[in-house]
Amino acid sequence: MPSSVLLLGATGGIGALIAGQLSSHRHQFDRVAFLTAIADAGPEKEAKYKAVPLPRIVGALDDPASYNGFDIVVSSVNDLEGAQIRYIDAAFAGGIKHFYPAEFGMDLTRPEIQEESFFARKLNIRKHLEHVVSQDPSRGFTYILVGMWSNWMLDFNIFGLSDDKKSATFVGAPDTLLTTTHAEDVASVTVLSLLPSHLKSLSERRHIRLAGSTLTISQYYSVLSKVLGHDINVQYVSKEASYSEAEDPKEKSNHLAIILASLKRTLGFGGSVLEGVDNDSYPEITVKSWEEVVKARFS
């Protein structure tokens, strides 16, 4: 049975891609819309809202009434403070039955993640969502697990390339496995997983794993070297040394630097690898490999 879908965060990096995919498949849903908090957000923000190819609803993300009439919420908000906990409560109080949290990334059950500060908020949101869903057998959730976004790894130079791209510094070990997936493929699997052909019941509680590439860290650098046409001298930083750097007085007061160090450590020591991927369950998607992503960026 076709469902109605409400999107949160429709103008963000992943949200805009999801909005475009929802628009392409809108005929397969009863209703599709995106929610904004205020009617007039100023010229710049309003221009972004007008570019979203979906009907707009003005309400409040923490008001149950804003969710009336929808079955599913897909959250793609940029949530640095854990506000999704309020949105989860409001959405289910407003009558929705299925929630996608804005955690389009790593498998949070991996042991490498449990003690890292970068994931504390994400783990709290997941714990809260699972508790709320457990109170009603008709409720469900979907986690989209994709490792790290391959385009984001290049956008933010997570591989630590120098300006001339002939050397690099990376927190991790060369034989560590890392899974990456392009954001466009993340958006595709998110929307396809909403379709009746994939979501058989709103009460399903799913972990969907999609991988673009799973390679060792040294193989990622080999691809970069191949595409760039020259060798890259990589210096690997140990886990112990990464903690020492975070204790530097210059960095200790920089919360963002500490959080980013936590993420890099997770990537470099196995926290991003996906096992048992579901690519074969989504034959509609031809995922972009790491080499394809790098060639598109540098060739």
N, C-alpha and C positions, 0 to 999 in steps of 0.2 A: 504494500500500500504506500503511495507517495506521501512524503512527510513535508512539514513546513520547517524552514530553517532560518534562524536569525544569526547574523554575523556581528561579532564585536571586534572593533579595531580594524575597520575595513580600509583605512588609508595607510597602514603600516607596511613594512617591507613584505612580509608574508601575507598580511591581510589583503593587500591590493591584488596579489596573485590569486588568492582564494576567491575574492570577489569576481574576478574575471572568469574563473572556472565555473563558479556558481551561475553566472549569467549565461555561459555557454550551455549549461545543462538545466536551465530554469524550467524548461518544459517538462522535466521529469520530477518536479516537486509541486506540491499544492501551492506553496507560497515561499518566496525567498525575499529577505530584506536585510538591511543593516541598521544598527542602532547607534544614535549619537546622543550625547548628554544634553546639549543645548541647541536652540533653534538658530542662533546666529553666533558663530564662533570666530567671526572676523573674516576679512576678505581672503587671506591666504588659506586658512583652513576650509572656508566655504568652497573655494575653488577646488580643493582636493575632494570634498564631499560630492560636488557636482560631477567629478570625473568617475565616481564609483558607478558601475553599470547596473545598479540594483536600486529598488525603491528604498527610501529612507524613512526611518521611524525616529521621532524625537522623544526621548524619555530620560530615564536615569538608569544607569547600569546596576544600581543597587535597589531599584524599585520593582517589586514583583509585578506591578501592573504593566510594566514595559514589555514583559515576556508573555502576556496573555495571548493565546491563539497560536503559539508556536510549539512544535514538538521537540526541536533540537536546537541547541545553541553551540556555535563554533566560536570559541574565544581565540582571538589573535592579538589581544592587547599587549602592549609593552608594559609588563607588570614587574616593577622593581621593588614594590612594597608589600606584595602578597594580597593586593586588592581583590584578586579573583575569588578569594574565600567569600567575600560579600556578594560577588556576582553569582557564584554557585548557589548560595542560599536564596538569593532573590529569584533566580531563574527557576529553581524547583518549586519555590513557594508560588510562583506565577503560573505553574502548570506544565513546565517542560518536562520531558521524560529522559532526555539523553544529552550529555554534555561532553564537548571536546575542550579540554583545557589548553591554554597557550603554552604547551610544552613540546613543540615539534623538534625533538632533538634526541638525546641519548636515552638509553635504557636505564632508568633510575634504580633498578634493582641490582645493578652491578656493584660488587663490593668496593671497587675503586672509588665510587662516588659517595659512599655513606658518610665519610668524615670530612669531605671537602666543603668549605664554606660557600662556594659558588652555588651549591645545590640545596642548601638548607631551606630556602624559601620554596623551591620547587617540590621538595619532599613534603613539606607541610601542606601545600596545596593539594598534592596527590592524596595524602592521608585524610584530609578533610573531605575531599570529593568521594573517596571510597566509603567513608563513614556515612555520609549523607545518602549515597546510593544504597547502602546496605539496609537502610531503614524501610525501603519500599521495593518489593520484588519487581515492580513494573518499571523501575528506573535503571538506566545504564550509562556507560561512559565509553569513550574511545581515546586511547593514547596513540598518537602517531610518532613512531620511533624511527629516526633516520640517521643517527650518528650526528655529525656536524655538517652544516651546509657547505658544500664545496666552494661555491662562489663567495661565501662569507670568509672562508679561510684565506682567499686571495684578497678580498676587499680590505681586510684588517691585518694582512700580512702575518698571519698566525705562524707561518713557517719561518718567520724571522729573517727574510732575505735582506741583504744589504742594498744600498742604493744602486749599485752596479749589478746586483743579483749574482755575484760570483762567490759570495760567502753567505753563511746563515748560522744563526744560533737557535737551538731548539731544546726545550725542556722535555726530555724523554730519552728513550732508547731506540736505536735504529731498527731493531727487530720487533718492535711493538706494532700490533695490528691497530688500524684506525679505519673506521667507516665514515665515508662522506657521501652526501646526496645533494644534488642541486635544488635550490629553493623552488624552481618551477616544477620539479618532480614531486616535491613535498606538497605543493598546492594541488597537484593533479591527484595524488593518492588520497588526500584529504577529501576532496569533493567526490571522487569515485566511490570512496568508502561510505558515503552518505546515500548512494543510490539503492533502491530496493533490491537490486541484484546482488548487492554486497551486504547491506544491513537488513537482515531478515526480521529482526525484532528490536524495538527501542530499548528493551531490557538487556540487550547484549552488553557484556563487559569485555572490551576487546583491547588487545595490544597488537597493533599493526606495524610490522617492521618492513621498511623499504630501504634498500641500499643501492647507491650509485656505484661505488667502488669500495672494496675492503682490501687494503694493501698494507705492507709494513711501512713505517716511516721512511726508511731508506728508499723504498720503491716510489713513494711520493716524490722524493727529491730526484730520483732517477728520471721520472717523467718530466719534471720541471727542467732538468738539465737537458734532456732530449729536445724539448720544444724550444728552449732558449738558445740551444746550440753551443753550450759551453759547460764545463765542469762547475760544480758548486761545492765549495769547501764547507762542510757542516761541522759545527762544534756542538756536541750534545752535552746538556747540563743534567747532572744527576738529580734525583728526587731530593736528596739531602741538601744539595747546594741550592735548590730552588727555595727551600724553607729558609736557608740562611740569608738569601737575597731579600726575602720578605721581611726579615728582621732588621734590615738596614734602616737606621733612623730616618733617612730621607724617604723611604718607602712605607715605613710603618704608619705614618699619618695619612697616607694616601689609600683610602678604603678601596677605591676602584682598582688600584694597582694590585692590592692583595687579592681581591676577588678574581681579577684576570689571571694572576699567577695560579690560583686554585684551578681555574678552567684549563689552563695550559698543562698543568701537572696531570690532570685527568686525561686529557688527550694523549699526552706523551707516554702514559704508563698503562694503557689498556681500557680506560673507562668508556671510550667511544665505540668500541667494536660491537657489532650486532651479530647475533647468532640466530639461526633458524628464521631467515628472512622470508617474507611473503611475496616476493616479486612475481612468482609464478601465478599467484592468485589475482594479479592485476596485469593481464596480458595487454591491456589497453595502453600501458605505459612502456615506452622504450627509454629506460633511464639513461642519463648522460654520464659517461664514465669520467674519471678524473682527467684522463688525457684529453678528452673532448672539451672539458671545461677549461683546461689550461691552454689548449690551442685557440679556443675562442677568445681568450683574454690576451694572449701574447703574440699570436701569429699574425 
